[in-house]
Amino acid sequence: MQKKNLPKEIPVFPLSNFIIFPKTTVPLNIFEPRYLDMVNDAMKSDKLIGMIQPKTSNDKSNIPSLHDVGCLGKITTFRETEDGRILIELRGIIRFKNLEEIRDNKKYRTLKVDFSDYYNDLEEQKEEIKFSDLELIFKGLKSLFEKKGFIINWKSLEKQSLDETINALAMASPFSLEEKQILLESVNLNIRKQKISEILSTYTFDEFNNTTLQ
């Protein structure tokens, strides 16, 4: 997608503890009426919807506020089920900054957005990162995934490009909502790699402390 074709306003799917990165694809099972409307409307236009995390709040009565950064995705597959659900695959394109919410009559939420901080997401060029650094990160991630009971097909990940692999692992990781948001907001792959390493070190430290205390 080219910069000139990016929309200024997008419908958004606020999903807690769920992120999508550029150049990654995720399956979504849509069943709430407002999001069925959103997907159907998107299919009639540009097939674009934004994924963004709501902020945590103890107040259940209000509509949750949203984080400052999300990711625009394009619907690549669409299937309706007999029980009224819609199954889609969403391909991440470019991250966006949440400028303000648009008040309209739609059941779903719409944001005015800015993409200018993340135009590099549209580029195909690959960033150079030392393999030795990645090996340490992947080793730590693999250990964490296994301890948390997550199963990852590491062989299939090795066939992907570097940015796709790191982004896929960041998306699937058992990190907290806040930690995933930090990874999403990391401007480039090098910073994201560094942040993953920092987050993993806190998990290792916690596990060490727990072992010491027992």
C-alpha positions in Angstrom: 0.0 0.0 0.0 1.2 3.5 -0.8 1.3 6.5 1.6 -1.2 8.4 -0.5 -3.8 5.6 -0.2 -3.8 5.5 3.6 -7.1 6.5 5.1 -7.4 9.4 7.6 -10.2 7.7 9.5 -10.5 4.0 10.3 -12.9 1.6 12.1 -11.2 -0.1 15.0 -11.4 -3.4 16.8 -10.3 -2.8 20.5 -9.1 -6.2 21.6 -7.3 -6.6 25.0 -4.0 -8.4 25.2 -3.9 -8.8 21.4 -1.7 -7.0 18.9 -0.9 -7.3 15.2 2.3 -6.2 13.6 3.0 -5.1 10.0 3.8 -8.1 7.7 2.1 -10.6 10.0 -1.3 -12.3 9.5 -3.8 -13.3 12.3 -7.1 -15.2 12.2 -10.1 -13.5 13.8 -13.4 -15.1 14.8 -16.1 -12.3 14.6 -19.4 -12.8 16.4 -20.4 -9.6 18.2 -23.1 -7.7 16.1 -21.1 -4.4 16.1 -18.0 -6.0 14.8 -20.0 -8.1 12.2 -21.2 -4.7 11.0 -17.7 -3.3 11.0 -16.3 -6.2 8.9 -19.2 -6.1 6.5 -18.7 -2.4 6.0 -15.0 -2.8 5.5 -15.6 -5.5 2.9 -17.8 -3.1 0.9 -15.0 -0.4 0.9 -11.2 -0.8 1.3 -11.1 -4.0 3.5 -9.2 -2.0 6.2 -9.7 -2.1 9.9 -7.5 -1.1 12.8 -6.5 -3.3 15.8 -5.8 -1.4 19.0 -5.6 -2.3 22.7 -8.0 -0.7 25.2 -6.3 0.6 28.4 -7.0 -1.3 31.6 -9.5 0.2 33.8 -11.4 -0.8 37.0 -14.4 1.2 35.9 -16.7 -1.1 33.9 -19.4 1.4 33.3 -17.6 3.6 30.8 -16.3 2.8 27.3 -12.6 2.0 27.8 -10.1 4.5 26.5 -7.6 3.3 23.9 -3.9 3.2 23.7 -2.0 5.8 21.6 -0.7 3.3 19.0 -2.4 0.5 17.0 -1.9 -1.3 13.7 -3.9 -1.1 10.5 -4.8 -4.4 8.9 -6.3 -5.5 5.6 -8.8 -8.4 5.4 -7.2 -11.0 3.2 -9.7 -13.9 3.6 -13.4 -13.7 4.5 -15.8 -16.6 5.3 -19.3 -16.6 6.8 -20.3 -19.6 9.0 -23.8 -21.2 9.2 -24.2 -19.9 12.8 -23.7 -16.3 11.8 -20.1 -15.7 12.6 -17.5 -14.3 10.2 -14.0 -15.8 10.0 -11.3 -13.5 8.6 -7.6 -13.3 8.3 -6.1 -9.8 8.8 -2.7 -8.8 7.4 -0.9 -6.1 9.3 0.1 -3.2 7.1 1.3 -0.1 9.1 1.0 1.1 12.6 -0.9 4.3 13.4 -1.1 7.0 16.1 -4.6 7.5 17.6 -5.4 11.2 17.2 -9.0 11.3 18.4 -12.2 9.2 18.4 -14.9 10.2 15.9 -18.4 10.4 17.3 -20.9 9.0 14.8 -24.0 6.7 14.6 -22.1 3.5 14.0 -22.2 0.7 16.5 -18.4 0.3 16.3 -15.7 2.8 17.2 -13.9 5.0 14.6 -10.6 6.9 15.0 -8.9 9.7 13.2 -5.3 8.5 12.8 -1.9 9.5 11.7 0.6 7.1 10.0 3.6 9.5 9.6 5.7 8.1 12.4 5.6 4.6 10.9 6.0 5.0 7.1 9.0 2.6 7.4 6.4 -0.2 8.0 5.5 0.0 4.3 9.1 -0.6 3.1 10.3 -4.0 2.0 13.9 -3.4 3.1 15.2 -5.7 5.8 17.1 -4.4 8.8 20.4 -5.9 9.7 20.6 -7.5 13.2 23.4 -9.7 14.6 22.4 -13.3 14.6 24.2 -13.8 17.9 21.8 -11.3 19.5 18.8 -13.1 18.0 20.0 -16.5 19.1 20.0 -15.3 22.7 16.5 -13.8 22.4 15.1 -16.9 20.7 16.6 -19.1 23.3 15.0 -17.0 26.1 11.7 -16.9 24.3 11.7 -20.6 23.6 12.3 -21.3 27.3 9.5 -18.9 28.4 7.0 -20.3 25.9 7.7 -23.8 27.0 7.3 -22.9 30.7 4.0 -21.1 30.0 2.8 -24.2 28.0 2.9 -22.5 24.6 3.7 -24.6 21.6 5.4 -22.9 18.7 6.4 -24.4 15.3 10.0 -23.0 15.4 10.9 -24.7 12.1 8.2 -22.8 10.2 9.3 -19.6 11.8 12.9 -20.1 10.6 11.6 -20.0 7.0 10.2 -16.5 7.5 12.0 -13.2 7.2 13.6 -11.8 10.3 11.1 -9.0 10.9 8.2 -11.4 10.3 9.7 -13.9 12.8 10.3 -11.3 15.6 6.9 -9.7 15.1 5.1 -13.1 15.1 6.9 -14.1 18.4 6.1 -10.7 20.0 2.4 -11.2 19.0 2.1 -14.7 20.3 4.2 -14.2 23.4 2.8 -14.7 26.9 3.8 -11.1 27.8 1.4 -8.8 29.6 -0.9 -6.3 27.8 1.5 -3.4 28.7 4.6 -5.4 27.6 3.0 -6.1 24.2 2.1 -2.5 23.8 5.7 -1.5 24.4 6.7 -3.9 21.6 4.1 -2.5 19.2 5.3 1.1 19.9 9.0 0.3 19.3 9.8 2.3 16.2 11.9 -0.3 14.4 13.0 -4.0 14.6 16.3 -3.3 16.4 14.5 -1.5 19.2 11.8 -4.2 19.4 14.6 -6.8 19.7 16.1 -4.8 22.5 12.8 -4.5 24.3 12.1 -8.2 24.0 15.4 -8.9 25.6 14.7 -6.4 28.4 11.3 -8.0 29.1 12.7 -11.5 29.0 15.4 -10.5 31.6 12.7 -9.5 34.0 11.0 -12.9 33.7 14.4 -14.6 34.2 15.0 -12.4 37.3 11.6 -13.2 38.7 12.1 -16.9 38.2 15.5 -16.7 39.9 14.0 -14.9 42.9 11.2 -17.4 43.2 13.6 -20.3 43.2 15.8 -18.6 45.8 12.8 -17.9 48.1 11.5 -21.5 48.1 
